[in-house]
Amino acid sequence: MAEILAQDKRQDLRLKETLPINFRLADRSLTAQTEDISLGGAFIKVEIEKKILGKKVLVEIISTPLGGMIATPAEVVWIKEEKGRILGVGVKFVDVDETKREEILKLVLEKLFPPRETKIVFKAVNRKLSEKEDRALEILDLIRRQGPISISNISRAIDVNVVTTTNYLKDYLKKELIIDCGEDVSSGGRRPNLMALNPNFGFVIGLEINREENFILGLMADLASNVIAKAREDLVADTNINQKSAELILRLVKNSRIDIQRVLGAGLGLDSSNNVEPLKEYIEKKIGLPVLSQRSSQVGVFAEKWLNMDLTGIENLIYLDTPRHCSLFISGQLYLGASEEAGSIHSPRPGIKDDLFCLISLLNPEAMIVSKKLIDKQEDFLKKIREEIRHALSGLHKLPTVIASTLGEDTVAQAVGALAIREIFMQI
């Protein structure tokens, strides 16, 4: 039934909740109930004759307790039969315009994402952190990277006394944000307890909208940034970005099979051809998730820094994404610039080498990371750029290490998802 009902096999967006429905044929109207509703169709519990297969019907879904209704034409494409009796029919919605699809999507979203009692409010990425935010991030990120880890080792690593560190950890244990993994091997005296992040405490969604290359990519990740569901779709010229984004988020939630209330927030990355705010507001309003949004060209370096453990001790990085865009990690922080346009190369010259060499000279980074798409486009790119940097910047005391990105097409989605996790660590 599911395959026939959905028709659109890209999605599994069914609302299992039973809702009252009016089932109108040409000569009569029946009162029935749904067993599930998707964006493509519905299964309707109704006793009716077999000859209805293939017939056109009008489905009126009672969408609210006060009688709100969604009316849409449909075609009967499947029947459920038991001992000669028709117990239900599957219908495919037909001639559904954008407005009608929005109504159905709204119904599904409202039922699957009920209002939340408390919300995390995502703040500006480049804001000055409070002492509490800074300490929380320091502790939880250390546990994320190195856990299981003892309290004494945490205290030593962040240079905070054991009592203060223990108070933070007690709070996180109470909230179940971290877990006690038991005792470590002792080197003498009492054996220390080991703390680890509880990745299943909550989940985040990372979403990239790329109008330049015409795709939308989303992923669901736990708080350790382990991806548990991923989806990608191509975009066409007349795609409604708001609807498509909401549908993709819904797909990720359904495919990951997790409790919806444990999705704590979403990160949104958009290229320069998109306006961030309308989509951000749409997702926050329709789904009720806090959304952190950033330009795609500015976040690649954060994904590398967050996910590549080999970069843990490096505080100054350049991530070369395209010939015209790079992202910057300066003095241990994602650097966006005064108007959040840092990293965009606006030089009229056709080449990038002079601009890149100037950038390296000014910022003196410890490493430069080159995106996978740049490496894939040009054979021996890494070797050539290393040689050119060595030749052009021979006067520098120490040249940056040039390395290949460890990530692929989901770099932006990973980055904005990680930025959402960072906010959760600071606010939870």
N, C-alpha and C positions, 0 to 999 in steps of 0.2 A: 504493500500500500504506500509506504513512504516514498519510494522512487517514483511511482506514478503521480502521487499527489503533488510532490514538490515541483516536478517538471524542471525547475531551475536547480540543477544538481550541484551548483556551487555552494548551496547554503543548507543549513539545518536550523531553521529559525522558527521551530514550531512552539506554539503556546499550548501546553497540555491542559490548561485550565478549562473546565466546562463552562460554556456561555450559552444563554438562550439565543434562539435564532428563528427568524421567519423564513420559510422556504417556499418561494412563490413560483408556480408553474403558470402556463398560459391560462389554465382553466380553474385553478384553485390555489389556496394558500394553506401551508401546514406550519404548525408550531413544533420546533424540534430543539435539539441541543448539539453543540459542537463537541468533539473529543479532542481535536487539535486544530490550530489555525497557523498557517505559514504565510509568507508574503506571496506565495504562488497559488495557494488553495486552502482547502479545509476538508476535514472528515466530519460528516453530519450524521448523527444517530436519528434515523427516521425509518419507519416501516412503510414501504412503498412497493409498487409493482416493478418487475424487472425491466419492462419496456422503457423505463426512464433513461437507461444508459444511452449516452450521446445527446440527450436533450439539453436545450438551453434553459437556464433557470435564473431567477433573481434571488440572491442571498442577502438577507438583512440581518446583520449581526448586532445584537443588543449589547452595546459596548460599555454602558454605565448602569448603575442601579436605578438611576432616574430616567432611564429609557433612551439614552443617547444611542444612535443607530448608524451603522456603516452599511450602505446598500451598494452592492456591486454585482454585475452580471457574471455568470459562471456557466460551465459546461460539466455535466456529469461524466466522469472518465473512469469510474471504478465503483463496484458495488460489493458489499459484504453480505454473503448469503450463508444461512445456516438452516439445514433441513428444509430447504425450499422456501424459506422466508427471507425477505430482504430486510436486514437490520440496520443498514446504513449505506451512505454513498460518499464517494470522494469526488470533490468538485475542483476544477481548475478555474481560477479567476481569469476572465478574458476581457479585453478592451479596457484594461486598468490604466488610467492616465496617471500623471505624476501626483495630482492632488489626492486621488483615491489611494495610491500606494502610500503616500504620506500618512493618511488616516489609518491604514492597516498597520503600518510601522509604529505609529504613535500608540495604538492599542497594545501591540505586543510589548513595546518598551515599557509602558506604564504598568503592565501586569508583571513583567519579569524584573523590573527595577523599581520596587516600591520606594517611597520616600525614606531617607536615612535620618536617624535621630541626631547623629553627630557627623560632622564633615571636617576633613582636613582642608585647610585653605592654602593652596600653593601660592608662594610669594615670588618676587623677582629673583632670578638666579644669581644676579651679580650684586645683591644687597649686602650690606655689612651685617655679619652674623652676630647675634647676642652671645654672651659667654655660655649660656645654657645650650643654645643651638650648636655652637662650635664644639662643646664638650660631648654632647650626644652623638654628633656626627663622627667625631674622632673615635669614640668607643665602639660604636656599632659598625663603622666601616672597618676597624681593626679586626673585630670579631668575624665580619664577613670575609675578610681576606685570609685571616690566619687561624680561625677557629677550627677545632676546639682549642681553646687557650685558657690558661689559668688566670685567676684574678691578679696574682702578683705580677705576672708577665704583662697583663694589660696595664696595670698601675705603672710599671717600669717604662713601658713603651710610650705612654702619654704623659709621663712625668707628673703624675698626680698621686697623692698619698692613697694607701690601700683603703682607708675608711671611706673617703669620698668616692672612690671607684666602686666599692662594695655597695654603697647607697644607690648609685645609679643602676647597678646590676640587679639589686633586689627589686627595684621598680620594674625593670624590663622582664625579670622572671615572673613577677606577679601578673604582668600583662600578657605573658607567654610570647613575647617578642623574641626572647632567647630561651634556651633550654640548658639545663644542667646535665652534662654528659657523663657524670660520675667522676671518680677520682683518678688522677694521673699517678704515674710511678713516682715514688718519693725518693729524693736524694738524701734523705735524713729528716726525721721529724714527721709532722702531720702531712698526709698526702693531700695535695691541692685539688680542688674541684675544677673541672674544665667547663667552660662556657662556649656555646655554639649558637649561631643564628638559627632561629626557627623559620625556615624559608616559607613554610606553609601558613605562617601567621596572616599573610595577606598577599595580594597579587596586584600587578600593575599592567597597563596596556601601553604599548608604544606604537605610534601611528605615524607613518610618513605619507604625505600627499605630494606627489611629484607631477606637476603639470608640464614640466619641460620634457620629461620622458614618458608622460601619460600612464602612470600607474599609481595605485594606492597599496601600501603594504602595512600590515599590522601584525603584532605579536603579543602574546600573553606571557608574562614572566613572573616568577616568584621573587621574593625579596633578596635572593642571592643572584638574581639576574639569569637564572636558568630558564630558557624558553620552553614552555610547555604546549604552546599552540601558535601557529603561524598561518597567515593567509595573504594572498596577493591577487590583485585584480587589475586588468588593464582599464584605462579610462578612455572614453570617447568624447567627442567635442561637446555634446549636450548633456554630459553626466551631471546630475545634481550632487555636488560634492558633500553637502550636508547629509542627505539621505544615504549616500553610499558609505560615508564614514560610520554613521550610526548602524547600518546593516552589517558592516564588517566587524564592528565592536561586538555586536550581538552574536555574530558567528563565532568569534573567538571565545566568548563566554560559554556558548553552547558546546563548542568542540572540546574545550578544556575540561568540561564537566566538573566545574567547581561551584561552590556556593557563591551566588552573585554578591551577597553582602560582604564577601571577603575581597572583592575587587576594590582597592582603596583609592585608585586614581589613574589618570592617563597622562601620557606625554604626547605632544603633538608637534611634528616637524613639518614645516612647509617651505617650499622654495620661493624665490623672489616674485614669482608670478601670482602668488596667492596672498590674500589678506588674512592675517591670522585670527583676528578678533571674532568675526562672525561665526566661524566654525567652532571656535573655542566656546563661545556662548551657547551655541546650538547643542553641543555635547553636554555641557554642564546642565542645561535646562531639560533636555529630553531624557538623559540617562541619569543625571544627578551625581555625576562624578566630578571631582575637582580636576581641572586640566591645566597642565603646564605647557606653554607653547614657546617654541624658539624657531628661528630660521635654520633650515637644514644645513646650510653652508657653514654654520658656526658651532656645530655640536659634535662633529666626527671625532675630534681630538678627545672629547670627554668619554666617548665610548671606549676608545683605546686605553685611556688612562684608567678607567673604571674596571675594565675586563681583563687587561693584560697584566698579569702579576709581575712580569719582568720589568714593568715601568713603575713599580711601587715607589722607588726612591727618587724618581726623576720629577723635578718641579717645573721645568721649562720645556715645552714641546710645541712644535709646529706640525699640523696635519695638513698635507697637501691633498686636497680632494679633487679639484679640477684645475686646468690651467688658469682659471680666473677666481678660484676660491680656495682659501685655506682657513683653518680654525686654529685658535691659539690657546695654550694653557701656560699662563705666566705666573711665576711665584706661587705655585700650588693652587691656582684658581683658573676657572674658565674665563677667558677675557673676551668681552663683547664690544667694548668701546663705548664712547660717550653716547652715540646714537644707535648703538647695537648694530654697527655695520663693519666692525673690525674684521679683517681677513678678506674682504672683497677687493680685488685688484682692478682698479679703474683706469689703468694706464692705457693710452691710445696705441701704444706700440703693439705689434702683432705677437711678439715673443714674450715669454715670462721670465727668462733667465735673469735679466738685470734686476727685475723687481724682486725675485726670490733671493738673489744674492744680497740685495740691499736689506731685505727683511731679516735674513740670517745675521748680517753684520750688526743691525740695530738691536735685535732681541737676544742674540748670543744664546740660542737654545742648546740644551744638552742633546736633543735628538730631533730628527725630522722624520715623520711617518708619511709614507706615500700610499695613497689609496689603491685598492686592488684594481679598480677600473682603469686607472692611469697605467699601471704596470701591464695589464692585459692588452692595452691598446698599442703599446710600443715595446718591441723586443729589446731586451737588455736595458730597459729604462733605468733600473736601479744602478747598474754598473756605470752607465753614462753620466747620470746626475752626480754620483759620487766623485767621478773623475773631474767633472766641470767645477764642482764646489771646491775640490782640492786645488785646482788650478787658479780659480778666480779669487779665492779667499785664503791664499797661502799666508797672508800676513796675520791671520788670527792665531792666537796662542793654542787654541784647541777647537777643532772643527766638530760640528754636530755629527752624531752617528745617524746614518741614513738607513732606515729599516722599512720593510714591507708591512702593510697593514695586516693584522690578524683576522680582520672581519671582511664580510662580503657585502651583498646587496642590502642587508638589513642593518647596516651601520647606523643610519639615522634613527630608525625605530628603536634600536638597542640604546642609543644615546639618550633619547628623550625619555625612554622608560627608566633608564638609570638615573636621570635627573629627577624623575618623580620619586624613585626610591630614596634618593638623597633627601628630598623634602620630607618624606614620611619619617625617616630616621630622626630628623631634627624636630618633628612636631608630635610624634606619637606619645 
